[in-house]
Amino acid sequence: MYKINEQIDKEKYILLIPSMLDFHFPLMKYAFYSKDYRPIILDNEDGIIDTGLKYVNNDMCYPAICNVGQIVASLQSGKYDLKRVRVLMATAGDACRGSNYITTIKRALKKAGFEDVPVVNINVRGIEKSETLPVSIGMAKRAIASIYYGDILMLLLNHIHPYELNEGDTYRIYDKWINLISNDLREGRNLSIHKIKRRFIEISDDFAQIPINNINKQRIGIVGEIFHKFSHLGNWNLIKYLEDQGCESHTNGVSWYLMYYVDTHLLSEKTLLSPMYSLAQKFFGNMQKSMIRAIRKNGFYTMDDFFSLKEQVSPYISFGFNIGDGWLVGAECAGHILEGCPKVMAVQSFGCMPMQTCGKGIYTKLSRDLAGKGFITCSEIDHSGSQQNYFNRVQMLIDWK
C-alpha cells in the first residue's frame, strides 16, 4: 500500500475537494493520496455563497452553491498552480446531486475562466467514466476505515461534549485519536478488520474517562440530506447552536447512509456485481455492529444498526421512497423517536425535490403515527433565507413540551 508523506510534495496533481463531511473528511482525505495526487480539503468559508451565486443559477440548491463557491474562490485565491490542480467531486451517482454536480461544477469553472482545470470524480454509476478516479484496494481500505472511525468519533464527541466538566477535555481526546488514526492511514497500517474493531473499543474506553456532569439535557436528533447533516456549512452550525442552548445533539453516522445506498440502489438492480454488493453489505453491517457495541459498552447513545433500524421502522416507512437520501431520512426520524430521542430537527435545502417528497412529505405522517412519543420540525436552508427564521424553528423545537 502506498505510504503517504505529507511533508514532501512529490505528487503530480493537487486535488481540491469541497468540504462536505466535517468529521470524516479529515481522515478520508488519505484515501485520495497517491503517487499522482495530493488532496486538499477546502476550508475557505468567507464569501463563498456570493462567489457561488456568480457562477451557479440561483435556483440551484444550497449545497451546490456552497461547493462551487468554495472551489472557484480557491482557484481565484492564487494559492495553487492551476496547471497542477484538479477538482474532485465524489458522488453516489444517482439523483440529484449524484448525477448533476459534476456538470454543474464544469459549467461554473468555464464561466469563471477556469475551463482548463479538470474535474475528476468518484461514483459507482459509471458517470463520466473517462474522468473517474481509479480506486485501488488501498484506497478502498483507507476510505472504509475513515467512514467508521469518523462515525464513532462524531457520535462520541457529540454525545459527551455538552456534559464535560473540564472545558476542552472532549476535543483533547478527539484530537488525540484523529492524530493516531491519521498516522495509521498515512502508513497503511492497523487497517485490518480485527485491529479496527479493537480500536473501536479503545476509542470508546478513552472517551469514557472524560469527567462529565449529571445534568439532564435534551437530546435532539438531526436528520436530512447528507450535506446538511454532516457539514456545519450545510446546517449553519446547528450543533453549536443546540449546545449553546443547553442541548445535546445526535447525528446518525455515514455508515448508515452507505448501507442504505447499497441496500436501496445497488442491490435493487440485479447485475453481475450483485453478489459482490451483497457481500459488501454484510461486511459493512458487521463492522457497524462492532462499532455500536463498543459505543454502548460504556453507556453512550447511538441508533440501532442499519438492519435493526430498518426492521424497527418498517410499520411507519415506505421503502419505495428511494430518490437521493430517500426513506433513510424518515427512518432516522422514526428511529430517533422510538429510541427515546423525542425531538428531531430535519434540515434540507429549499426546493430540493427529493427531500420534499422523501423527507418533508412524510414528517407530518410520522408525527401523527408516533403521536405522544415525539415531534419533528423541518427547516429549509437557502442562500436567500433568513438564519433568524431558521433558528426560530430550532428554538420552537427546543421549547416544545
FENFENVEN-V156421 format. One record per pair of residues at least 12 apart in sequence whose ideal C-beta (glycine too) atoms are under 7 Angstrom apart, sorted by the first residue. I is the first residue (numbers start at 1). J is the second residue. D is the distance in whole Angstrom. If there is no record, write none. Layout:
# FENFENVEN-V156421
[[I;J;D] [I;J;D]]
This chain:
# FENFENVEN-V156421
[[1;138;4] [1;188;4] [2;33;7] [2;34;6] [2;35;6] [2;138;6] [3;186;7] [3;187;6] [3;188;6] [4;30;6] [4;33;5] [4;186;4] [9;38;7] [11;35;7] [11;36;6] [11;37;6] [11;38;4] [12;36;5] [13;36;6] [13;37;5] [13;84;6] [13;86;5] [14;38;5] [14;40;6] [14;80;6] [14;84;5] [14;85;5] [14;86;7] [15;32;6] [15;37;5] [15;38;7] [15;39;4] [15;40;7] [15;86;5] [15;88;5] [16;40;6] [16;42;6] [16;71;6] [16;74;6] [16;85;6] [16;87;5] [16;88;7] [17;39;6] [17;40;7] [17;41;5] [17;42;7] [17;88;5] [18;42;5] [18;67;4] [18;70;5] [18;71;6] [19;41;6] [19;42;5] [19;43;6] [19;70;7] [19;231;6] [19;233;6] [20;227;5] [20;230;7] [20;231;5] [21;150;7] [21;230;5] [21;231;7] [21;254;7] [22;230;6] [22;231;6] [22;232;6] [23;150;5] [23;153;6] [23;154;4] [23;230;7] [24;146;6] [24;147;6] [24;150;3] [24;254;6] [25;41;5] [26;41;7] [26;178;6] [27;146;4] [27;149;6] [27;150;6] [27;181;6] [27;182;7] [27;185;6] [28;143;6] [28;146;4] [29;41;5] [30;142;5] [30;182;7] [30;185;4] [30;186;6] [31;139;5] [31;142;4] [31;143;4] [31;146;6] [32;88;7] [39;88;7] [42;70;5] [42;74;6] [44;70;6] [44;73;6] [44;74;6] [45;233;7] [47;73;7] [48;66;6] [48;69;3] [48;70;5] [48;73;5] [49;65;6] [49;66;7] [49;69;6] [49;383;5] [51;69;4] [51;72;5] [51;73;5] [52;65;4] [52;66;6] [52;68;5] [52;69;3] [53;65;6] [53;383;6] [55;68;6] [55;72;6] [55;108;4] [55;111;5] [55;112;5] [56;68;5] [56;104;6] [56;108;6] [60;104;7] [61;349;4] [61;351;7] [61;352;5] [62;349;5] [62;381;5] [62;382;6] [62;383;6] [63;97;7] [63;227;4] [63;234;6] [63;349;6] [64;101;6] [64;104;6] [65;383;6] [66;233;5] [66;234;7] [67;101;7] [68;104;7] [68;105;6] [68;108;5] [71;87;6] [71;105;6] [72;108;6] [72;112;5] [75;114;5] [75;117;6] [82;117;6] [85;117;5] [86;118;5] [86;120;5] [87;105;6] [87;117;6] [87;119;5] [88;120;5] [88;121;7] [88;133;7] [89;101;6] [89;102;5] [89;105;6] [89;119;6] [89;121;5] [90;121;7] [90;122;4] [91;121;6] [91;123;5] [92;123;7] [92;261;6] [93;123;4] [93;124;6] [93;125;3] [93;127;5] [94;125;6] [94;265;6] [95;323;5] [95;324;6] [95;354;6] [96;324;6] [96;353;7] [96;354;6] [98;123;7] [99;127;6] [102;119;6] [102;121;5] [102;127;7] [102;128;6] [105;119;5] [106;119;5] [118;131;7] [119;131;7] [120;133;5] [121;133;7] [122;135;7] [124;266;7] [138;188;6] [141;191;5] [142;185;5] [145;185;7] [145;191;5] [145;196;6] [146;185;7] [147;254;5] [147;255;6] [147;258;6] [148;196;7] [148;255;6] [148;287;6] [148;291;6] [149;181;5] [150;254;6] [151;253;3] [151;254;6] [151;255;5] [151;291;6] [152;200;6] [152;203;6] [152;291;5] [152;295;7] [153;174;6] [153;177;6] [153;203;7] [154;251;7] [154;253;7] [155;253;6] [155;295;6] [155;302;5] [156;203;7] [156;204;7] [156;207;5] [156;295;7] [156;300;6] [157;170;6] [157;174;5] [158;239;6] [158;249;5] [158;250;6] [158;251;7] [159;248;7] [159;300;5] [159;301;6] [160;207;6] [160;210;6] [160;212;6] [161;243;7] [162;217;6] [162;243;5] [162;248;5] [163;212;4] [163;213;6] [163;215;7] [164;210;6] [164;212;6] [165;211;4] [165;212;6] [165;213;6] [166;211;6] [169;210;5] [169;211;7] [170;210;6] [173;206;6] [173;207;6] [173;210;6] [177;203;6] [197;290;5] [200;290;6] [200;291;5] [200;294;4] [201;294;5] [201;297;7] [204;294;4] [204;295;6] [204;297;6] [204;298;5] [204;300;7] [205;298;7] [208;298;4] [217;246;6] [217;247;6] [217;248;5] [218;247;5] [218;248;7] [218;343;7] [218;398;7] [219;248;5] [219;250;6] [219;341;5] [220;242;6] [220;247;5] [220;249;5] [220;343;5] [220;345;6] [220;397;7] [221;250;5] [221;336;4] [221;341;5] [221;343;7] [221;344;4] [221;345;7] [222;238;6] [222;249;6] [222;250;7] [222;251;5] [222;345;5] [222;347;7] [223;329;5] [223;332;5] [223;333;5] [223;344;6] [223;346;5] [224;329;6] [224;346;5] [224;347;4] [224;348;5] [224;359;7] [225;324;7] [225;325;5] [225;348;5] [225;349;6] [225;352;6] [225;355;6] [226;257;6] [226;325;6] [228;347;4] [228;348;6] [228;349;7] [228;381;7] [229;251;6] [229;347;7] [230;251;7] [230;254;7] [235;347;5] [236;381;7] [236;387;6] [236;390;6] [238;345;7] [238;347;7] [238;394;7] [241;391;6] [241;394;6] [245;398;6] [247;398;6] [250;301;6] [250;341;6] [252;303;5] [252;332;5] [255;284;6] [255;288;5] [256;306;5] [256;328;7] [257;328;6] [258;284;6] [259;281;6] [259;284;5] [259;285;6] [259;306;4] [260;306;7] [260;328;4] [262;277;6] [262;280;6] [262;281;5] [263;281;6] [264;322;5] [264;326;6] [265;322;7] [267;281;7] [285;305;6] [285;306;6] [285;307;6] [288;305;5] [288;306;6] [289;305;5] [292;305;6] [303;335;5] [303;339;6] [304;335;7] [309;331;6] [309;335;5] [310;331;7] [312;335;6] [312;338;6] [313;331;5] [313;334;4] [313;335;6] [316;334;5] [316;366;6] [316;369;5] [317;330;5] [317;331;5] [317;334;6] [321;357;7] [321;358;4] [323;354;4] [323;357;7] [323;358;6] [324;354;3] [324;355;7] [324;358;7] [325;358;7] [326;358;5] [327;358;6] [329;358;6] [329;359;4] [330;362;5] [330;366;6] [333;346;7] [333;363;7] [333;366;5] [333;376;5] [334;366;6] [334;370;7] [337;370;5] [337;373;5] [337;374;3] [342;373;6] [342;374;4] [342;375;7] [343;374;7] [343;375;6] [343;397;5] [343;400;7] [344;374;7] [344;376;5] [345;377;6] [345;394;6] [345;397;6] [346;359;6] [346;363;6] [346;376;6] [346;377;7] [346;378;4] [347;379;6] [347;381;6] [348;360;7] [348;378;7] [348;380;6] [349;380;7] [349;381;6] [349;382;7] [350;380;4] [350;381;7] [350;382;4] [350;385;6] [360;378;5] [363;376;5] [363;378;5] [375;400;5] [377;393;6] [377;396;6] [377;397;4] [379;393;4] [379;394;7]]
